[in-house]
Amino acid sequence: MNFLMTNDILVQDLNITAPNKSPNTDGIHISQSTKINITSFTIGVGDDCLSIGPGSNNIFISKITCGPGHGISVGSLGKYPNEQDPSQVKISDVHFKNIRGTTTTKSEVTLVCSSSMACENVVLANIDHKYILPDGPATSTCTNMKGISITGMENPQPCS
């Protein structure tokens, strides 16, 4: 599902699935859009459950269950020059569950939310990512979180 240059949209109560080993299968991608409300979704895919690209603002994500998948990605890390970063993204009541695999990224679990719009009520359940490079162990980072619950997290060690 792709929202490009879209404004004032409410999307709710959907189930999006793709095989968990299928590459480049984002569940929802939002780019250059304003006032998008995504709520009450179950997303299980082979890539990002939800990605929020450049030029997007006033995005509200709530009541999402993500897994399997790579989670929620906000921004493209300056991939292209002169990109306008996403802004005013609010994430709440999100469950990441049954996410397993191997990685070469040392910071495996990264939940870094805005200080002005903290993430709220996030659940991490049954996460097992094995870091495969010799300079381990892997790490978890959680910043600006209100109400995080962690159960069954094996690798990396959970952040609090």
DSSP file (Angstrom, degrees, kcal/mol; ACC not computed):
  #  RESIDUE AA STRUCTURE BP1 BP2  ACC     N-H-->O    O-->H-N    N-H-->O    O-->H-N    TCO  KAPPA ALPHA  PHI   PSI    X-CA   Y-CA   Z-CA
    1    1 A M              0   0    0      0, 0.0    28,-2.5     0, 0.0     2,-0.4   0.000 360.0 360.0 360.0 126.9    0.0    0.0    0.0
    2    2 A N  E     -a   29   0A   0     26,-0.2     2,-0.6     2,-0.0    28,-0.2  -0.969 360.0-168.5-126.8 128.5    1.6    3.3   -1.1
    3    3 A F  E     +a   30   0A   0     26,-3.2    28,-2.8    -2,-0.4     2,-0.5  -0.951  16.2 172.4-114.5 111.6    0.6    6.8   -0.2
    4    4 A L  E    S-a   31   0A   0     -2,-0.6    28,-0.2    26,-0.2    29,-0.1  -0.981  70.1 -13.1-124.3 123.2    2.4    9.4   -2.4
    5    5 A M  S    S+     0   0    0     26,-2.0     2,-0.3    -2,-0.5    28,-0.2   0.929  96.3 150.7  52.6  50.2    1.4   13.1   -2.2
    6    6 A T        -     0   0    0     25,-0.4    28,-2.2    -3,-0.1     2,-0.4  -0.864  27.8-163.8-114.7 146.0   -1.7   12.2   -0.3
    7    7 A N  E     +d   34   0B   0     -2,-0.3    28,-0.2    26,-0.2    29,-0.1  -0.980  58.5   5.2-134.3 145.0   -3.5   14.4    2.3
    8    8 A D  E    S+     0   0B   0     26,-1.6     2,-0.4    -2,-0.4    28,-0.2   0.952  78.4 157.1  55.3  65.0   -6.1   13.9    5.0
    9    9 A I  E     -d   36   0B   0     26,-2.0    28,-2.7    25,-0.2     2,-0.5  -0.961  29.4-165.2-124.5 138.0   -6.5   10.1    4.9
   10   10 A L  E     +d   37   0B   0     -2,-0.4     2,-0.4    26,-0.2    28,-0.2  -0.993  11.7 178.1-117.2 124.8   -7.7    7.6    7.5
   11   11 A V  E     +d   38   0B   0     26,-2.7    28,-2.3    -2,-0.5     2,-0.3  -0.996  14.8 159.6-126.7 127.0   -7.0    4.0    6.9
   12   12 A Q  E     +d   39   0B   0     -2,-0.4    28,-0.2    26,-0.2    29,-0.1  -0.960  39.1  27.1-147.0 161.7   -8.0    1.4    9.4
   13   13 A D  E    S+     0   0B   0     26,-1.2     2,-0.3    27,-0.3    28,-0.2   0.907  75.7 137.8  58.3  54.5   -8.8   -2.2   10.2
   14   14 A L  E     -d   41   0B   0     26,-1.0    28,-1.7    25,-0.3     2,-0.4  -0.891  44.2-146.6-127.1 160.7   -6.7   -4.0    7.6
   15   15 A N  E     -d   42   0B   0     -2,-0.3     2,-0.5    26,-0.2    28,-0.2  -0.993  16.2-172.3-125.2 121.1   -4.4   -7.1    7.4
   16   16 A I  E     +d   43   0B   0     26,-2.8    28,-2.5    -2,-0.4     2,-0.3  -0.965  10.8 171.6-117.3 126.3   -1.4   -7.0    5.1
   17   17 A T  E     +d   44   0B   0     -2,-0.5    28,-0.2    26,-0.2    -2,-0.0  -0.979  12.7 161.5-135.9 149.6    0.7  -10.1    4.5
   18   18 A A        -     0   0    0     26,-2.0     7,-0.0    -2,-0.3    -2,-0.0  -0.945  57.2 -74.2-150.4 156.6    3.5  -11.2    2.3
   19   19 A P    >   -     0   0    0      0, 0.0     3,-2.1     0, 0.0    27,-0.2  -0.310  43.1-128.3 -55.3 136.0    5.9  -14.2    2.7
   20   20 A N  T 3  S+     0   0    0      1,-0.3    25,-0.1    25,-0.1     5,-0.1   0.640 107.0  51.8 -67.5 -12.5    8.4  -13.2    5.5
   21   21 A K  T 3  S+     0   0    0      2,-0.1    -1,-0.3     0, 0.0    25,-0.1   0.224  81.3 111.8-104.6  14.3   11.3  -14.1    3.2
   22   22 A S    X   -     0   0    0     -3,-2.1     3,-0.6     3,-0.1    24,-0.2  -0.785  66.4-132.3 -89.4 120.1   10.2  -12.0    0.3
   23   23 A P  T 3  S+     0   0    0      0, 0.0    24,-0.2     0, 0.0    23,-0.1  -0.325  78.7  13.2 -72.5 152.8   12.6   -9.0   -0.2
   24   24 A N  T 3  S+     0   0    0     22,-0.3     2,-0.6     1,-0.2    23,-0.1   0.829  79.2 139.7  57.2  38.9   11.3   -5.5   -0.7
   25   25 A T    <   -     0   0    0     -3,-0.6    22,-1.0    -6,-0.1    21,-0.4  -0.641  28.3-177.3-112.5  74.1    7.8   -6.1    0.4
   26   26 A D        -     0   0    0     -2,-0.6    23,-0.2    20,-0.1     3,-0.2  -0.440  21.1-147.2 -64.7 142.0    6.9   -3.1    2.5
   27   27 A G  S    S+     0   0    0     21,-2.3     2,-0.4     1,-0.3    23,-0.2   0.961  80.9   3.2 -73.0 -54.5    3.4   -3.3    4.0
   28   28 A I  E     - b   0  50A   0     21,-1.2    23,-2.7    20,-0.3     2,-0.4  -1.000  64.9-170.0-135.4 133.8    2.7    0.5    3.9
   29   29 A H  E     -ab   2  51A   0    -28,-2.5   -26,-3.2    -2,-0.4     2,-0.4  -0.994   3.1-170.6-125.7 130.3    4.9    3.3    2.4
   30   30 A I  E     +ab   3  52A   0     21,-2.6    23,-4.3    -2,-0.4     2,-0.3  -0.974  12.3 167.0-119.7 129.3    4.1    7.0    3.0
   31   31 A S  E     -a    4   0A   0    -28,-2.8   -26,-2.0    -2,-0.4   -25,-0.4  -0.995  62.7  -4.9-146.2 138.6    6.0    9.7    1.1
   32   32 A Q  S    S+     0   0    0     22,-2.4     2,-0.3    -2,-0.3    24,-0.2   0.869  98.1 132.3  50.4  44.1    5.4   13.4    0.6
   33   33 A S        -     0   0    0    -28,-0.2    24,-2.2    20,-0.2     2,-0.4  -0.870  43.5-151.8-128.0 158.0    2.1   13.2    2.4
   34   34 A T  E     +de   7  57B   0    -28,-2.2   -26,-1.6    -2,-0.3   -25,-0.2  -0.976  68.0   9.3-133.8 142.5    0.3   15.1    5.2
   35   35 A K  E    S+     0   0B   0     22,-1.4   -26,-2.0    -2,-0.4     2,-0.5   0.962  73.0 164.8  56.4  61.5   -2.3   14.2    7.8
   36   36 A I  E     -de   9  59B   0     22,-1.2    24,-2.9    21,-0.3     2,-0.5  -0.941  19.0-166.4-109.6 127.6   -2.2   10.4    7.4
   37   37 A N  E     -de  10  60B   0    -28,-2.7   -26,-2.7    -2,-0.5     2,-0.5  -0.958   5.4-177.0-117.9 113.5   -3.8    8.3   10.2
   38   38 A I  E     +de  11  61B   0     22,-2.9    24,-2.4    -2,-0.5     2,-0.3  -0.953  17.8 162.0-111.0 119.3   -3.0    4.5   10.0
   39   39 A T  E     +de  12  62B   0    -28,-2.3   -26,-1.2    -2,-0.5   -25,-0.3  -0.988  44.6  16.3-143.7 149.4   -4.8    2.5   12.8
   40   40 A S  E    S+     0   0B   0     22,-1.2   -26,-1.0    -2,-0.3   -27,-0.3   0.957  78.4 149.2  59.0  60.5   -5.8   -1.0   13.7
   41   41 A F  E     -de  14  64B   0     22,-1.5    24,-2.1    21,-0.3     2,-0.4  -0.892  39.9-155.8-119.8 150.3   -3.5   -2.9   11.3
   42   42 A T  E     -de  15  65B   0    -28,-1.7   -26,-2.8    -2,-0.3     2,-0.5  -0.998  23.0-177.6-118.5 123.8   -1.8   -6.3   11.4
   43   43 A I  E     +de  16  66B   0     22,-3.2    24,-2.5    -2,-0.4     2,-0.4  -0.982  14.8 168.2-129.4 123.1    1.2   -6.3    9.1
   44   44 A G  E     +d   17   0B   0    -28,-2.5   -26,-2.0    -2,-0.5     2,-0.2  -0.932  25.3 138.2-133.9 110.0    3.5   -9.3    8.4
   45   45 A V        -     0   0    0     23,-2.4   -19,-0.1    -2,-0.4     4,-0.1  -0.758  61.2-104.2-142.1-178.4    5.9   -8.9    5.4
   46   46 A G  S    S+     0   0    0    -21,-0.4   -22,-0.3    -2,-0.2    23,-0.2   0.434 101.9  18.8 -95.1  -0.7    9.5   -9.5    4.3
   47   47 A D  S    S-     0   0    0    -22,-1.0    23,-2.8     1,-0.2    24,-0.4  -0.360 117.9  -9.9-138.5-142.0   10.7   -5.8    4.6
   48   48 A D        -     0   0    0     21,-0.2   -21,-2.3    22,-0.2   -20,-0.3  -0.422  47.1-151.3 -65.9 132.6    9.4   -2.7    6.5
   49   49 A C  S    S+     0   0    0     22,-1.8   -21,-1.2     1,-0.3     2,-0.3   0.918  88.5   0.9 -63.1 -42.2    6.0   -3.2    8.0
   50   50 A L  E    S-bc  28  72A   0     21,-1.6    23,-2.5   -23,-0.2     2,-0.4  -0.979  70.1-169.9-148.8 131.4    5.6    0.6    7.6
   51   51 A S  E     -bc  29  73A   0    -23,-2.7   -21,-2.6    -2,-0.3     2,-0.6  -0.984   8.0-158.7-127.0 138.5    7.9    3.2    6.1
   52   52 A I  E     -bc  30  74A   0     21,-3.1    23,-3.6    -2,-0.4   -21,-0.2  -0.950  21.6-164.7-118.1 112.0    7.6    6.9    6.3
   53   53 A G    >   -     0   0    0    -23,-4.3     3,-1.0    -2,-0.6   -20,-0.2  -0.124  31.1 -53.1 -93.2-174.9    9.6    8.7    3.6
   54   54 A P  T 3  S+     0   0    0      0, 0.0   -22,-2.4     0, 0.0    31,-0.2  -0.127 114.6  24.5 -61.3 150.8   10.7   12.2    2.9
   55   55 A G  T 3  S+     0   0    0     29,-3.1     2,-0.3     1,-0.3    30,-0.1   0.557  88.3 129.7  76.1   8.7    8.4   15.1    2.8
   56   56 A S    <   +     0   0    0     -3,-1.0    31,-2.2    28,-0.3     2,-0.3  -0.762  27.9 166.5 -97.5 142.3    5.8   13.5    5.1
   57   57 A N  E     +ef  34  87B   0    -24,-2.2   -22,-1.4    -2,-0.3   -21,-0.3  -0.986  50.8  32.1-151.6 161.2    4.4   15.2    8.2
   58   58 A N  E    S+     0   0B   0     29,-1.0   -22,-1.2    -2,-0.3     2,-0.5   0.969  73.1 164.6  54.5  58.5    1.5   14.9   10.7
   59   59 A I  E     -ef  36  89B   0     29,-1.6    31,-2.9    28,-0.4     2,-0.5  -0.916  20.7-164.7-108.7 128.7    1.6   11.1   10.5
   60   60 A F  E     -ef  37  90B   0    -24,-2.9   -22,-2.9    -2,-0.5     2,-0.5  -0.965   6.4-177.2-120.9 119.6   -0.3    9.1   13.2
   61   61 A I  E     +ef  38  91B   0     29,-3.3    31,-2.4    -2,-0.5     2,-0.3  -0.969  16.6 155.1-118.3 122.1    0.4    5.4   13.6
   62   62 A S  E     +ef  39  92B   0    -24,-2.4   -22,-1.2    -2,-0.5   -21,-0.3  -0.994  49.3  18.0-149.1 155.0   -1.6    3.5   16.2
   63   63 A K  E    S+     0   0B   0     29,-1.0   -22,-1.5    -2,-0.3     2,-0.4   0.923  77.9 154.8  54.5  53.5   -2.8    0.0   17.1
   64   64 A I  E     -ef  41  94B   0     29,-1.2    31,-3.1    28,-0.3     2,-0.5  -0.916  34.1-160.3-113.1 135.3   -0.4   -1.8   14.8
   65   65 A T  E     -ef  42  95B   0    -24,-2.1   -22,-3.2    -2,-0.4     2,-0.5  -0.980  17.1-171.4-110.6 120.6    0.9   -5.4   15.1
   66   66 A C  E     +ef  43  96B   0     29,-3.8    31,-2.4    -2,-0.5   -22,-0.2  -0.952  15.2 150.7-117.1 123.1    4.1   -5.8   13.1
   67   67 A G        +     0   0    0    -24,-2.5     2,-0.2     1,-0.7    32,-0.1  -0.356  54.6  25.1 149.8 135.1    5.8   -9.2   12.5
   68   68 A P  S    S+     0   0    0      0, 0.0   -23,-2.4     0, 0.0    -1,-0.7   0.598 104.8  78.4 -70.3 160.7    7.3  -10.7   10.8
   69   69 A G  S    S-     0   0    0    -25,-0.2   -21,-0.2    -3,-0.2   -23,-0.1  -0.909  89.6 -83.1 157.0 179.8    9.0   -7.7    9.2
   70   70 A H        -     0   0    0    -23,-2.8     2,-0.2     1,-0.3   -22,-0.2   0.358  66.7-123.3 -96.5   4.2   11.7   -5.1    9.8
   71   71 A G        -     0   0    0    -24,-0.4   -22,-1.8     2,-0.1   -21,-1.6  -0.623  50.9 -29.1  96.6-152.5    9.5   -2.8   11.9
   72   72 A I  E     -c   50   0A   0     -2,-0.2     2,-0.5   -23,-0.2   -21,-0.2  -0.935  54.7-162.4-111.8 126.6    8.7    0.9   11.3
   73   73 A S  E     -c   51   0A   0    -23,-2.5   -21,-3.1    -2,-0.5     2,-0.6  -0.933   2.8-166.7-112.7 127.8   11.2    3.0    9.4
   74   74 A V  E     -c   52   0A   0     -2,-0.5     3,-0.2   -23,-0.2   -21,-0.2  -0.955  60.7  -7.6-116.5 115.6   11.0    6.8    9.6
   75   75 A G  S    S-     0   0    0    -23,-3.6   -23,-0.2    -2,-0.6   -22,-0.1  -0.039  73.2-102.6  87.1 165.7   13.1    8.7    7.0
   76   76 A S    >   -     0   0    0      4,-0.1     3,-0.9   -25,-0.1    -1,-0.1   0.052  53.0-108.3-116.1  24.4   15.7    7.3    4.6
   77   77 A L  T 3  S-     0   0    0      1,-0.3    -2,-0.1    -3,-0.2     8,-0.0   0.842  72.9 -57.8  56.2  40.7   18.8    8.4    6.5
   78   78 A G  T 3  S+     0   0    0      1,-0.1    -1,-0.3     2,-0.1     4,-0.1   0.814  84.5 156.8  65.3  30.9   19.7   11.1    4.1
   79   79 A K    <   +     0   0    0     -3,-0.9    -2,-0.1     1,-0.1    -1,-0.1   0.844  66.0  34.8 -58.6 -35.7   19.9    8.8    1.2
   80   80 A Y  S >  S-     0   0    0      1,-0.0     3,-1.1     0, 0.0    -4,-0.1  -0.939  93.5-106.2-122.7 143.7   19.4   11.6   -1.3
   81   81 A P  T 3  S+     0   0    0      0, 0.0    -2,-0.0     0, 0.0    -3,-0.0  -0.326  99.8  18.0 -66.2 149.9   20.6   15.2   -1.1
   82   82 A N  T 3  S+     0   0    0      1,-0.2     2,-0.2    -4,-0.1    -4,-0.0   0.685  83.5 156.4  65.1  21.7   18.0   17.9   -0.3
   83   83 A E    <   -     0   0    0     -3,-1.1     2,-0.7     1,-0.0    -1,-0.2  -0.551  43.3-129.0 -74.3 142.8   15.4   15.5    1.1
   84   84 A Q        -     0   0    0     -2,-0.2   -29,-3.1     3,-0.0   -28,-0.3  -0.851  28.1-127.5 -91.5 117.4   12.9   16.9    3.5
   85   85 A D        -     0   0    0     -2,-0.7   -32,-0.1   -31,-0.2   -10,-0.0  -0.255  27.4 -99.6 -62.0 148.5   12.9   14.7    6.6
   86   86 A P        -     0   0    0      0, 0.0     2,-0.3     0, 0.0   -29,-0.2  -0.371  48.0-168.4 -60.8 149.5    9.6   13.4    7.9
   87   87 A S  E     +f   57   0B   0    -31,-2.2   -29,-1.0     1,-0.2   -28,-0.4  -0.968  51.3  24.5-143.1 159.5    8.2   15.4   10.8
   88   88 A Q  E    S+     0   0B   0     -2,-0.3   -29,-1.6   -31,-0.2     2,-0.6   0.943  70.3 165.6  52.3  57.3    5.5   15.2   13.4
   89   89 A V  E     -f   59   0B   0    -31,-0.2     2,-0.5    -3,-0.1    25,-0.3  -0.917  17.9-165.2-103.9 122.8    5.2   11.4   13.4
   90   90 A K  E     -f   60   0B   0    -31,-2.9   -29,-3.3    -2,-0.6     2,-0.5  -0.945   5.3-174.5-113.3 123.6    3.3   10.0   16.4
   91   91 A I  E     +f   61   0B   0     -2,-0.5    29,-1.9    26,-0.3     2,-0.3  -0.975  14.8 155.3-120.6 126.0    3.6    6.2   17.1
   92   92 A S  E     +fg  62 120B   0    -31,-2.4   -29,-1.0    -2,-0.5   -28,-0.3  -0.993  52.2  18.0-148.8 154.9    1.5    4.5   19.8
   93   93 A D  E    S+     0   0B   0     27,-2.0   -29,-1.2    -2,-0.3     2,-0.4   0.929  77.6 156.2  53.2  55.0    0.1    1.1   20.7
   94   94 A V  E     -fg  64 122B   0     27,-0.9    29,-2.6    26,-0.4     2,-0.5  -0.931  28.6-159.6-116.0 135.5    2.4   -0.8   18.4
   95   95 A H  E     -fg  65 123B   0    -31,-3.1   -29,-3.8    -2,-0.4     2,-0.6  -0.963   3.0-167.4-114.8 124.5    3.4   -4.5   18.9
   96   96 A F  E     +fg  66 124B   0     27,-3.2    29,-2.8    -2,-0.5     2,-0.3  -0.961  26.7 167.9-106.2 119.9    6.5   -5.9   17.3
   97   97 A K  E     + g   0 125B   0    -31,-2.4    29,-0.2    -2,-0.6    30,-0.1  -0.965  43.2  10.5-140.6 152.8    6.4   -9.7   17.5
   98   98 A N  E    S+     0   0B   0     27,-1.6     2,-0.6    -2,-0.3    29,-0.2   0.901  70.0 159.6  53.8  50.5    8.0  -12.9   16.2
   99   99 A I  E     + g   0 127B   0     27,-1.0    29,-2.8    26,-0.4     2,-0.3  -0.920  10.6 161.4-107.4 116.6   10.9  -11.2   14.6
  100  100 A R  E     + g   0 128B   0     -2,-0.6     2,-0.3    27,-0.2    29,-0.2  -0.925  12.3  85.5-135.1 154.1   13.8  -13.6   14.0
  101  101 A G  E     - g   0 129B   0     27,-1.9    29,-2.8    -2,-0.3     2,-0.3  -0.951  63.0 -68.8 152.6-167.2   16.9  -13.8   11.9
  102  102 A T  E     - g   0 130B   0     -2,-0.3     2,-0.3    27,-0.2    29,-0.2  -0.837  40.7-175.4-118.8 158.5   20.5  -12.8   11.6
  103  103 A T  E     - g   0 131B   0     27,-2.2    29,-2.2    -2,-0.3    30,-0.3  -0.989  33.3-153.4-150.7 156.2   22.1   -9.4   11.1
  104  104 A T  S    S+     0   0    0     -2,-0.3     2,-0.6    27,-0.2    27,-0.1   0.206  72.9 103.1-109.6   9.8   25.4   -7.6   10.5
  105  105 A T        -     0   0    0      1,-0.2     3,-0.0     3,-0.0    33,-0.0  -0.849  61.7-154.9 -95.2 117.9   24.0   -4.4   12.0
  106  106 A K  S    S+     0   0    0     -2,-0.6    33,-2.5     1,-0.2     2,-1.4   0.872  88.3  58.5 -65.3 -38.4   25.4   -4.1   15.5
  107  107 A S  E    S+j  139   0C   0     31,-0.2    -1,-0.2     1,-0.2    33,-0.2  -0.714  70.7 167.8 -91.0  88.7   22.5   -1.9   16.8
  108  108 A E  E     +     0   0C   0     -2,-1.4     2,-0.6    31,-1.1    -1,-0.2   0.898  62.1  40.0 -75.5 -44.0   19.8   -4.4   16.1
  109  109 A V  E     +j  140   0C   0     30,-1.2    32,-3.0    -3,-0.2     2,-0.5  -0.935  69.6 172.5-111.5 114.8   16.8   -3.0   17.9
  110  110 A T  E     +j  141   0C   0     -2,-0.6     2,-0.6    30,-0.2    32,-0.2  -0.943  10.5 168.6-129.3 109.9   16.6    0.8   17.6
  111  111 A L  E     +j  142   0C   0     30,-3.5    32,-3.1    -2,-0.5     2,-0.7  -0.841  12.3 163.7-119.5  90.0   13.6    2.7   18.9
  112  112 A V  E     +j  143   0C   0     -2,-0.6     2,-0.2    30,-0.2    32,-0.2  -0.911  12.2 179.4-114.7 105.7   14.5    6.3   18.8
  113  113 A C        -     0   0    0     30,-2.3     5,-0.2    -2,-0.7     2,-0.1  -0.617  34.5 -88.1-105.4 163.6   11.5    8.5   19.1
  114  114 A S        -     0   0    0      3,-0.6    -1,-0.1   -25,-0.3     3,-0.1  -0.383  23.3-135.4 -70.2 143.6   11.2   12.3   19.1
  115  115 A S  S    S+     0   0    0      1,-0.2     3,-0.4     2,-0.1    -1,-0.1   0.788 109.2  48.1 -69.0 -25.7   11.4   14.1   22.5
  116  116 A S  S    S+     0   0    0      1,-0.2    -1,-0.2    28,-0.0     2,-0.1   0.700 125.3  27.6 -87.1 -19.7    8.4   16.2   21.4
  117  117 A M  S    S-     0   0    0     -3,-0.1    -3,-0.6   -28,-0.1   -26,-0.3  -0.567  85.1-166.3-139.0  71.6    6.3   13.2   20.3
  118  118 A A        -     0   0    0     -3,-0.4     2,-0.2    -5,-0.2    27,-0.2  -0.176  27.2-107.6 -59.0 149.7    7.5   10.2   22.3
  119  119 A C  E     - h   0 145B   0     25,-1.8    27,-2.7    24,-0.3     2,-0.4  -0.590  40.5-153.8 -74.6 142.7    6.4    6.7   21.2
  120  120 A E  E     +gh  92 146B   0    -29,-1.9   -27,-2.0    -2,-0.2   -26,-0.4  -0.952  55.2   0.4-127.4 141.8    3.8    5.3   23.6
  121  121 A N  E    S+     0   0B   0     25,-2.8   -27,-0.9    -2,-0.4     2,-0.4   0.940  73.0 173.2  53.8  62.5    2.8    1.7   24.6
  122  122 A V  E     -gh  94 148B   0     25,-1.4    27,-2.7   -29,-0.2     2,-0.5  -0.861  15.2-160.1-103.2 134.3    5.2   -0.3   22.5
  123  123 A V  E     -gh  95 149B   0    -29,-2.6   -27,-3.2    -2,-0.4     2,-0.5  -0.963   7.0-168.1-116.9 127.7    5.5   -4.0   23.0
  124  124 A L  E     +gh  96 150B   0     25,-3.0    27,-2.7    -2,-0.5     2,-0.4  -0.975  19.0 174.2-110.2 119.3    8.5   -6.1   21.9
  125  125 A A  E     -gh  97 151B   0    -29,-2.8   -27,-1.6    -2,-0.5   -26,-0.4  -0.989  56.2  -7.0-134.3 129.4    7.6   -9.9   22.0
  126  126 A N  E    S+     0   0B   0     25,-2.1   -27,-1.0    -2,-0.4     2,-0.5   0.952  75.8 167.7  56.4  58.2    9.6  -12.9   20.9
  127  127 A I  E     +g   99   0B   0     24,-0.3    27,-2.7    25,-0.2    28,-0.8  -0.897   7.6 167.6-102.7 127.5   12.5  -11.0   19.2
  128  128 A D  E     +gi 100 155B   0    -29,-2.8   -27,-1.9    -2,-0.5     2,-0.5  -0.748   3.0 162.3-144.7  93.4   15.6  -13.1   18.3
  129  129 A H  E     -g  101   0B   0     26,-2.7     2,-0.6    -2,-0.3   -27,-0.2  -0.959  25.1-150.2-110.9 123.6   18.2  -11.5   16.1
  130  130 A K  E     -g  102   0B   0    -29,-2.8   -27,-2.2    -2,-0.5     2,-0.5  -0.845   8.4-141.7 -98.2 122.1   21.6  -13.1   16.1
  131  131 A Y  E     -g  103   0B   0     -2,-0.6   -27,-0.2   -29,-0.2     5,-0.1  -0.712  15.8-168.5 -80.6 125.8   24.5  -10.7   15.3
  132  132 A I        +     0   0    0    -29,-2.2   -28,-0.1    -2,-0.5    -1,-0.1   0.404  50.8  94.8-106.0   3.2   26.9  -12.7   13.2
  133  133 A L  S >  S-     0   0    0    -30,-0.3     3,-0.7     1,-0.1    -2,-0.0  -0.638  77.9-120.9 -93.0 156.5   30.1  -10.5   13.1
  134  134 A P  T 3  S+     0   0    0      0, 0.0    -1,-0.1     0, 0.0    -3,-0.0   0.571  99.9  74.4 -75.5  -7.7   32.9  -11.2   15.6
  135  135 A D  T 3  S+     0   0    0      2,-0.0    -3,-0.0     0, 0.0    -2,-0.0   0.101  90.9 156.1 -92.6  25.7   32.9   -7.7   17.3
  136  136 A G    <   +     0   0    0     -3,-0.7     2,-0.1    -5,-0.1   -30,-0.0   0.145  41.2 103.2 -64.9-176.7   29.7   -8.4   19.3
  137  137 A P        -     0   0    0      0, 0.0     2,-0.0     0, 0.0   -31,-0.0   0.537  60.5-132.5 -85.0 167.2   27.6   -8.4   21.2
  138  138 A A        -     0   0    0     -2,-0.1    19,-0.4    -9,-0.1     2,-0.3  -0.267  22.0-138.9 -74.1 167.0   24.8   -6.5   19.5
  139  139 A T  E     -j  107   0C   0    -33,-2.5   -30,-1.2    17,-0.1   -31,-1.1  -0.823   6.0-141.4-127.7 165.2   23.0   -3.7   21.3
  140  140 A S  E     -j  109   0C   0     -2,-0.3     2,-0.4   -32,-0.2   -30,-0.2  -0.971  13.9-164.2-123.2 142.6   19.5   -2.3   21.7
  141  141 A T  E     +j  110   0C   0    -32,-3.0   -30,-3.5    -2,-0.4     2,-0.4  -0.992  10.3 174.4-130.6 126.5   18.6    1.4   21.9
  142  142 A C  E     +j  111   0C   0     -2,-0.4     2,-0.4   -32,-0.2   -30,-0.2  -0.981   8.6 172.3-131.9 120.8   15.3    2.9   23.2
  143  143 A T  E     +j  112   0C   0    -32,-3.1   -30,-2.3    -2,-0.4   -24,-0.3  -0.988  60.8   5.5-133.1 138.1   14.9    6.6   23.5
  144  144 A N  S    S+     0   0    0     -2,-0.4   -25,-1.8     1,-0.2     2,-0.4   0.940  83.7 153.6  57.9  53.3   11.9    8.8   24.3
  145  145 A M  E     -h  119   0B   0    -27,-0.2     2,-0.5    -3,-0.2    -1,-0.2  -0.905  31.1-163.6-112.7 139.3    9.6    5.9   25.0
  146  146 A K  E    S+h  120   0B   0    -27,-2.7   -25,-2.8    -2,-0.4   -24,-0.1  -0.958  75.5   0.4-122.0 110.6    6.5    5.9   27.3
  147  147 A G  E    S+     0   0B   0     -2,-0.5   -25,-1.4   -27,-0.2     2,-0.4   0.985  74.0 178.4  80.4  70.0    5.3    2.5   28.3
  148  148 A I  E     -h  122   0B   0    -27,-0.2     2,-0.4    -3,-0.2   -25,-0.2  -0.887   8.5-166.6-105.7 136.7    7.5   -0.1   26.7
  149  149 A S  E     -h  123   0B   0    -27,-2.7   -25,-3.0    -2,-0.4     2,-0.5  -0.985   2.6-170.2-123.2 129.9    6.9   -3.8   27.4
  150  150 A I  E     +h  124   0B   0     -2,-0.4     2,-0.4   -27,-0.2   -25,-0.2  -0.978  11.5 164.9-126.1 122.8    9.4   -6.5   26.5
  151  151 A T  E     +h  125   0B   0    -27,-2.7   -25,-2.1    -2,-0.5   -24,-0.3  -0.998  64.2   2.9-135.9 140.3    8.7  -10.3   26.7
  152  152 A G  S    S+     0   0    0     -2,-0.4     2,-0.7   -27,-0.2   -25,-0.2   0.751  77.0 156.4  64.3  26.3   10.6  -13.2   25.2
  153  153 A M        +     0   0    0    -27,-0.2    -1,-0.2     1,-0.2   -25,-0.2  -0.772   8.3 165.1 -89.4 119.3   13.4  -11.1   23.8
  154  154 A E        +     0   0    0    -27,-2.7   -26,-0.2    -2,-0.7    -1,-0.2   0.886  50.5  55.2 -99.4 -52.6   16.5  -13.2   23.4
  155  155 A N  B    S+i  128   0B   0    -28,-0.8   -26,-2.7     2,-0.1    -1,-0.4  -1.000 103.8  21.5-138.0 132.3   19.0  -11.3   21.2
  156  156 A P  S    S-     0   0    0      0, 0.0   -17,-0.1     0, 0.0   -29,-0.1   0.670 100.0 -99.7 -74.7 180.0   20.0   -8.6   21.6
  157  157 A Q        -     0   0    0    -19,-0.4    -3,-0.1    -2,-0.2    -2,-0.1  -0.423  50.4-103.9 -62.3 138.6   19.6   -7.9   25.2
  158  158 A P        -     0   0    0      0, 0.0     2,-0.2     0, 0.0    -1,-0.1  -0.302  25.0-133.5 -69.6 147.0   16.5   -5.7   25.7
  159  159 A C              0   0    0      1,-0.1   -18,-0.1   -18,-0.1   -20,-0.0  -0.535 360.0 360.0 -85.9 164.4   16.7   -2.0   26.3
  160  160 A S              0   0    0     -2,-0.2   -12,-0.2   -18,-0.1    -1,-0.1   0.393 360.0 360.0-127.3 360.0   14.5   -0.6   29.1
